Amino acid sequence: MKRVVNGLQTFGKSLFAPILILPIIGLFIAFGNVFGNGNLAEYVPFLAHPYIQNFGTFISSSAVSILQNLALIFAVGIPIGLARKDKGYAALTGLVTFVIFINAMHQVLKISGNLVPAEEMQLAGQAMVLNVQVLEMGVFAGILIGALVGILHNKYCDTEFKGVLSIYSGHRFVAILAIPSAMILGFLAAEFWPFVQNGITALAGGIKSLGDVGFLIYGFLERILIPTGLHHLVYTPFLYTELGGTSTVAGEVVYGARNIYFAEMADAGTKVLSSTVNWDARGLAKMFGLMGAALAMYVTANKDKKKMAKAILLPAAVTSFLLGVTEPLEFAFLFTAPILFVVHAVLTGAGMMLLNVFGVHAIGANGIIDFLLYNLPLGTTKSNWPMFILVGLLMFAVYFVVFRFLILKLNLKTPGREEEAEAEAPVEEKSAASPGTAAPLGETIVAALGGSENIENVDNCYTRLRLVVKDPGAVDEQKLKETGSKGVIKSGNNVQVVYGLNVKSVRDQVDQNLGGMQL
């Protein structure tokens, strides 16, 4: 079981490379939509000028094109996340292998006479990928190839041959193995993927048949798995595959809630957004719910420790509200009062269920900035964003009342309510991670992780340092907390150390201390 969990965590981590680039694409789509969408012209007359409209359409349409090639993004991005070294070569191998895979599938369909005319492709479950007609696998194709290349790369990139065969050593040997593997997978996909498609359709229908309860379960799982790092495996299929819905936008078939939303946002002819975008309404808890939780923790803090509680909660709350990065705030109570985290997960699901009940199509997974850019230009008809705010205010109040009641009733040790010795820890953490001590910080963290010989792999996400270590028992959690860590999560050989938004700086110092090793 530990090996399975370790594998899932490593795979979940590898999804960061492609997933983190997609919100940036979304911002460009939203920016172009501000100028190219006619809804704002009523209030800002100069936006109605044809040149302005064309400029906006140029930007949004250019950015939307990436949605048609998401499988390629995942095929290249996942090997970057999985590779322990030579990440660039892993990405290149992923690109080559993906191209071979789709062409192998095309050849099998062609030889077997299963290619259909262009006007029948949608009904037959086929599509054009990089100008090659294949079965519509969506991002599953990229995930499959990316995982294959990542595994082969880590296992065989150090293989060395002697003599005339030395040219085929290292990453070139990985390519030698990956290319025929892609051909075999292309053949198998052409034969068996239609059965998988039927299964996915049935699963999507089953989830939808649950109605509002389906959103409740989805939201709960997406939050409750945050500590394990497996939450990406919950929302990714709904946002980028047909599990999250299928829609035809401007003549193009689009799969996945996030993709549908972006495509419909860029299409001026779409009058009402698809309800499937509710799968990406995770911003409700981030922008409103957790604000109520933070306020509840502050008002229940001991009088003599309110200043300390404010110093911890305010920056974390602002980060969650503006950017949708919740870990700094969630980890403020996850370890000291885990029951609050369970309640938080339940309320997150309840909030998403309410959005579905009221027909709210607005999103804002990355905070208020994204919410304003994505939804306001669409007007109230398309996204119903005013109702999103009303539901958000309701969730703010519910979070505040429930958190305050539980904290006082159960005497939970949230920030400002710790024992005296614990209350002093945040001050020590802050000074330990201050810029003045930046030079030895990496050395201290490496030592706390059991030394460089105990570290097999180092990576990071938005807020966490993610590591694979040989001996988890050698990790000194208290010493890590003294470097500014908000919490340490161990699962098998995987260790996650929560630092917050400055994690990239921490990662750089750790890498530097390891001697520039490309872990």
N, C-alpha and C positions, 0 to 999 in steps of 0.2 A: 504493500500500500504506500509505503514511504517513497519507493522508487516511482510509483505512478504519480504521486503528488509532486515530487521533484520535477518529473518530466513535464507535467502540466504547468507548473510555475515557470519553468524555463521557456516553454512554448509561449505562455502568456506574455512573458517579458519580451519575446521576439516580435510580438505584434506592435510594440511601441513605435518602431521605426516607420512603418507605413501609416499607422493610425495618427500619429502626432503631426504628420504633414497635411492630413486631410482638413483639419480646421483652418489651416492657412489658405488652402484652396477655397474653402467656404467663405473666408473673409473677402477674397477677391471677387467671388460671385456676388456677395452682398454689396460690396463697394460698387461694382458695375450696375447692380440692380438699383442702387440709389439714383443713378443718372439715367438708366435706360428704362425704368419702370414708370409708367404714366401716372401712377397713383399720387406721387408727390407734386406733380406739375400743377395741380389745383391750388396748392398752398405756396409753391415756389415757381412762379411763372417761367423763369428763364430755363427751367429744366425741360420745358416743352419744346425747346428749339431742336430741330432735326439733328444738328451737329452734336448736341449734348446727348440726345437719345441714341445716336449711332455710336458715340463714344462709350456709353454705358453698355450697350449691346455687345460691342467689340470686346470689352473686358470680361463680362460675365460669360459670353459664349465661348471665349478662349479658355477660360478656367473650367467651365462645365465639361469640356472635352475629356478631362482627366477621369471623369466618372465612367467613361466607356472603356477605360484601360486600367481599372483598379486591379485586375488580376495580375497584370505585369508589375504594378507597384508592390504588391504583396510578394510576388516571386523574387523580386530584387531585395525588398526590405527585410523579409524574414531571415534570410541567410546572414544579413548584417547583424541582426539581433542574436542569432544562434552561434555565430562563429566566435571562437575564443581568440583567434588571431587571424591576420591577413584578411580582414573583413572586406576590403576592396575586391580581392580576388573571388571571395565567396559571392559577392553581389554580381560580379561579371559572369560567374558560372551560373548563377540563378537566371540571369537574362538569357544566356545562350540556351540553357536547358528548357526554359519556358517556350522559346521560339520553336525548338525541336519538338516539344510536346504537342503544341497545337497543330503543327504541320503533320505530325504522325497521326493524330486523330483525324485530321482532314483526309489524309490518304486512305485510311481505313474506311471512312464514310464513302469516299469516292469509289474505291474498289468494290465495296459491297453494294453500291448503287443506292445508298441512303441519303445522298445530298438532295435537297429539295430546292425548287425555285425561290427566288428572293421573297416573293409575295407570300410564300407559305412557311417561311422560316420560323416565325413566331409560334404558329400552331404546332410545328414539328419540334419545338424546343431547341432550335438552332439559331446561331447568331454569327456576326462577323467580328472576329477578334484579330486586330492587327492585319486587317484585310484578308483574313483566312476564315473560311466558313467552317465552323465547328459546332459541337453541342454546347448549349448555353450552360456553363458551369459557374459563371460568376466568379467571385473571389475564391471559391473553393479550388479552382485550378491553380491560382497563384499560391494559396496556402499549401496545397499538396506539393507543388514543385519546390516552394521555399523550404518546407520542412525536409524534403528529400535531400536537397543540396546542403542544408545546414548540417544534417546528420553525417552525410558523406564527407563533408569538409572537415568536421571536427575529428572524424575517425581516421582519415587517410591523408590529410594535408602534410603530415610529417613523414610520409613514406619516401624513402630514398632508394634509388637504383644506382648501380655502378656501370661504368663503361659507357658504351654508346646509348644505353637506355637511360642515362642520367637526365636527359632532356625531358623525360616523361615523369620526373619526380614531382613531389609536392602538389601544388594546386592543379598542375596539368594532369596528374593521375586522377584527381578528383573529377575533372572534366571527362576523362576517359571512362570513368564509371558512371557518371551522371547522364551522359548522352544516350547510351543504350537503355539505361533505366527509364529515361523520358520516353523513348520509343515504345518500350513495353507498356508503360503507364498510358500512353496515348492510345495504344491498341485496346487495352482493358477498359479505358474510359469510353471509347466508342461503342464497346459491346455492352457495358454494364451501367453506364451513367443514367440511361433512361429509367432504370429501376430505382436508382437513387433519387432522381427527380420526382418520381411518383411518391416516394417515401417522404421527401421534403414537403411536397404539396399536402400530403395527409397530415404531417406534423403541424404545418402552419394552420391547416383547417381545424385541427384539434385545439390549438391554442386560441384561435379566434372564437371557437365554439364556447370557450369559457367566458367570453364576453368581458365584462369589467373585471372579473376575478383574475383573468389572465394578466392584466396589467398590474394587479396587486402582487401576484406571485413574481412576475418579472422584476418589478421594482424592488421587492424584498430581497431576491437573490442577488441582484446587481449590487446592493449595498452590503449585505451580510458577508459577501465574499471579499470585501475590500482588504481585510487583514491578511488573507491568504494570497492576494495578488491574482486570484483566478477570476475576478469580476469581468475582465476583458473577454473571457470566453463566453460570458452570458450575453453581453450587449453587441459584440461584433457581428455575430450572424444576423441579428435583427436589423442592424444598421446597414449592412453591406451585402446581404444575400436575400433571396426571395422569401426567407422566413419573415422578413419585415415588410413584405408586400411586393406586388408587381404592378407597374403602371406604364401606360404608353404616353409619353410626353413629347410633343412636337414630332410625332412619327417615330420616335425611338423608344424601345422597350427598356425600362429602367427597373432595377431590382434593389431592394433594401430601403429602409425608412429614411436614412440620411441622404442617400442618393436621390430618392424620389423628391424629397423636400428641396434640395438644391436645384434639381432639374426644373421643378414646377416654379420655384422662385425666379429662375432666370427666364422662364417662358411667360411672356406678357399675355398670351392667350389663355392661360390657366386662370380661371376665375375663383375656384375653391380648391384649397389644398387637400390632398388625400389624408384620411384619418390615420393612415399608417405612421405618420410622423409622430404620433404619440409615443412610439417606442423610443424616441429621442428627447423626451420631455424630462430628462434627469435634472435639469437645472432648477426645477421647482424647490427641491430640498436644499440645493446649494445656495440659492439666492434668498430664500425666505425661511425655510424650516430651520436650518442651522443658525440663522440669525436669532431666532427665538430661543434656540438651545443655548447659544452664547449668552444671551441676556439673562436667562434663567440661572446659569452658572454664576454670572456676575452678581446678581441680586442676592443669591444665597451664600456668597462668600462671606467669611468672617469679616467683621468691620475693620479689624487691624490688618487684614490681608487683601482688601479690595484693590489697592493699588497694584499689588503683585498680580492678582487675578486679571485686572484690566490689561496689564502689560503682556500677559499671555494670550488672552482671548481676543482683544481688539485687532491686532495684526492678523491673527488667524481668520477672524470673521470677515475682515475686509478682503483678504485673499480669496476666500470662498465666494463672496458676493461679486467681486469684480472679475475674477478669472475662473471661477468654478473649480479651483483646486481645494479640495476639502480635507485632505489628510492632516494638515497641521491642526485643524480644529477637531476633527474626529479623534485623533490620537491624544487629545487633551483629556478625553474621558474614556477611551476604549479600554485601557488597562486598569484604571482606578475604579471605573464603574461600568463594567461590561454590559450590565442590564440596560443601560441607557443606549448602548449601541444597537442592541436587539430592538429596542423601541424605535430607534431612529430608522432602522431598516424597514420595520412594519409601517411607519408613517410615510416613508418614501414611497412604498408601494401604494399606500392609500391615496397619496397625493396624485400619483399617476393615474389611478383609477378614477379619481374625481375629474381629472382633465378629460378623460375619455367620456365620462358621463355628460359633461357640459360641451362636448364637441370642440375642444380647444386643440388647435393644430400648431401652435407656436412652439418653438424650441429655444433653448438657451443653455445648453449643456456646459458651456465654458464661461458662464457668468453673465453679468448685466451688459457688458460691452458687446458680446456676441448677440445677446437678446435684442439689443437696440438695433444693431446693424442688420440682423436677419429678418426681424419681424415688422418693425415700424414702416419700412418702405413699402411693404405689401398692402398696407391699409388694414382695416379691421375685418373686412369681408373674408379675405383669404386665410388669415391665421387666427382670428378671434383673440388677439393678444391681450385686450383689456380683461377678458375673463381669466387669462393666465395670471394676471396681477391680482385679481380679486381672490382667486383660489390660493395664490401665494400668501396673501395677507391672512387668510383663514389658517393656513398651515403654520404661519409665524405664531399666531395666537395659540394654536393647539400644541405646538412644540413647547412654547413657553410654559403653559399651564401644566402639561404632563411632566416635563423635565423638572420644574420647580417642585411639584408635588412629590415625585420620586426621590429627589435629592434630599428633601427635608424629612420625608417619611422614613427612608431607609438610611439616612445619615451617610450618604455617599460622599466619597473623598474626591470631589471635583476640584479644579483649581481654586485656591483660596480657602479650602476646607481640610487641607492635609494636616498631618501632625507637624510639629515645629521643625523637626529635622528634614522632613520632606519638602516643606515649604521653601527652604533655603536653596533647594536644588536648582530651580530655574535661574537664579542669580548667578550661580556658579557656571551653569551651562552657557549663559550668555557671554560671560567673560572668557570662558574657555574657547569659544568659537569666534571671538572678536578678531578683527583684521590684524591687530598687533601680534597675535599668536599664530598667524597663518602659516609661517614657515614650518614649525614643528607639528602642526595639526595632522598632516598626512602620516607622519611617523607614529604619532600617538594612536591614530585609528588603526594602522596596520598592526601595531603591537597588541592592541585590544582585540584584534581579530585572530590572534594566535601567531602573528608573524607572517612574513611573506611566504614561507614554506607551507603555510596552512591555507593559502588563498589560491584557488584554481581559476576563478573567473570574477571579473568586476564589471558591473554595468550600472546604469541608473535610469530612473524614469523621471517624472515631474518632481517628485518629492523624496524618493527613496534611493539609497545606495543598495543595489541588489548584488549579492555575492553568492558564489558557490565555494564552500570551504571543505577541507578534508575531514576536520574534526570540529563539529559544532560545539562540543563541550569546552573547547579551548577559547571560545569567544567570551570576553569579559564585558558583560552588559553594563555594569556600573561605570567602568572606564569609558565606554562609548557614550554614556549619558553625560559624562563630564566634558565631552567634546562638543556638546550641543545637540545630541540626539534626542528626539522626542519619544523614541520607543524602539525596541528591537523585537523582530519577529523571526522565530526559527521554525523551519519545517523541513525535517530531514537535513540534507546538506545545504539547503538554501537558507540564506540569512538576509533579511531586509532591515536596514537601519534607516529610520525616518529622520531626515534633516530639514525638510521644507524646501522652499524655492531656491535656496542656495546650494542645493545638492550638487549641481554641476561643478561649482567651485570646489566643493569637498572632494568630488570624484577626481578632479584634475590633480589635487594635492596628493591623493592616494596613489594615483598613477605615477606621479613624479617620484614619490618615495619608493615605489616599486622598481625604479630605474628605467621608467619609460616603457615597461613591458606592455605589450598590446594584448591585454587579457580579454 
